[in-house]
Amino acid sequence: MKINNRRGKDKAGLIPIATTKDWKLLYFQHGRPGLEESIQSIGLCRHCELIDICAIPKPESGIWRCEYYKVLAKKKTNLYENVIKQLEKAEGIVHFDRDICKILAETMNELIVHFPVKMDDGNVKMLTGYRVQHNNSLGPFKGGLRFHPSVDIDEIRALATLMTWKSAITNIPFGGAKGGIQLDPADFSFGELEKITRRFTFALGNSIGPEYDIPAPDVNTNPQIMAWILDTYLSTVTPNERNRCIHAVTGKPIESGGSQGRNKATGQGVVFLIEIWAKDHGYNLKGASYIVQGFGNVGSWAARLMKKNGSMLIAVEDVTGAILNKDGIDPDDLADYVKEHGGVLDYPKAKPINHETFFNTKADIFIPCALENQITAETAELLNVKLVAEGANGPTDPEGDNVLQRRKIDVIPDILCNSGGVIVSYFEWLQNKRSEFWDLKEVDHKLHKMIVDAYVRVRDTAEKFKVDWRTAAQIVAVSRLEMVYKERGIFP
Ligand code: NAD
């Protein structure tokens, strides 16, 4: 990377500060109030247009963190717009009740909280957190919490809406919500993350609760963070209520009331669906190859569970880079490496590849388990696979989806494919309410039944309406919600 020390303005009046082969990074303003240690910056990709605007802490080393920009510097498409377009597409086919679609196209409640947290160095930092509740006609609001620099109100709206569809498809008695804090966890110590989590939970107050809105893990959050949320929530209720509120959050550590199988649940659901898809298509998974984007909770579990089918992982991409080994990568060994090194970069038993080569790798199955809008018109053209099993939420944008359909690449869509997480969260919630403990065999058995039932509903709907599976999944979800609204009517 070249750093521009002369700081001359370019044609757009912006000042280039650093360049790489693919990225051009510019800043346009110093020291916004509250961001004295930061610059406002803008990242431009050489291959597409404007990408993102972000506040970036001034690096003490004076070296700009190019990799960080790279994460943010994906062409920014609005996930919420994509989610609404998908709803409209289904509406155009089934002619759902117009008024009910009007309701479902809006979120019910949106909470934005700005809260102070004292950092390890004694300084106070202001942070921004979100909780969006899309719909609770089927049951309490339910959805994860994400800690990521890209978190904003539109992203959380979209993810909350997807949660409503997911609960509806799987027939679980939950609505949809999502939340998050705009931050990069790598910028904070363990203790600071605990304080941030607790202060955010406190700021949410009665907007969450075991029978009202139940958070769970998502990107960069984990069972430890859920334990802090639970402890903070329980500290705010009366002693008498405390033991009746363990189900205020799911995805907890087992000792704190978590369920067996919750940690692997989303990846497990993805693999159950790949197995049933393979059975349906007379496809032998033994010896089949797969590539995985994102090697966190969902990606690493999906990769490891696929190994049991005798399938071979050959390429992985995460935020640190991408790797390939055509003779196979052992997902368990890679998971140990990622735990120690924080990412797949420099994994010694595979060679480094770039983003394009990763997408172009010939394999049978692609399992995207990172962020949204990864499969675009460009990357969908590169894909060399038969099936895309969407572990991530919103990994495919509408243009990418059109390309996948034209190229006859099968898709198990996100709202079905990654529903294993919310299904086992429901099991955790039920066990807490009933003071029960199910063993792993029971959890897996029930998860398998629920997710395969949902698969069959989506497959049959796709056949009935002669539509792609994403549209079919949307039709299944909206049909269930429409029925409930019709039965109950609109108050008053
Ligand atoms: P995680 O934080 O455990 O892992 C995220 C992974 O994505 C990491 O390996 C990270 O390096 C990678 N990543 C981030 N940015 C990337 C980029 N620009 N390019 C390539 N890789 C990148 O998160 P997770 O819980 O595994 O969630 C992953 C996806 O699955 C998200 O879309 C999330 O909403 C969805 N999801 C998660 C759950 C759950 O139970 N955790 C449930 C349903 C859906």
Boltz pocket constraint, residues with backbone or C-beta under 6 A from the ligand:
constraints:
  - pocket:
      binder: B
      contacts: [[A, 70], [A, 71], [A, 217], [A, 218], [A, 219], [A, 220], [A, 221], [A, 262], [A, 266], [A, 293], [A, 294], [A, 295], [A, 296], [A, 297], [A, 298], [A, 299], [A, 317], [A, 318], [A, 319], [A, 320], [A, 342], [A, 343], [A, 369], [A, 370], [A, 371], [A, 372], [A, 391], [A, 392], [A, 393], [A, 394], [A, 418], [A, 419], [A, 421], [A, 422]]
      max_distance: 6.0
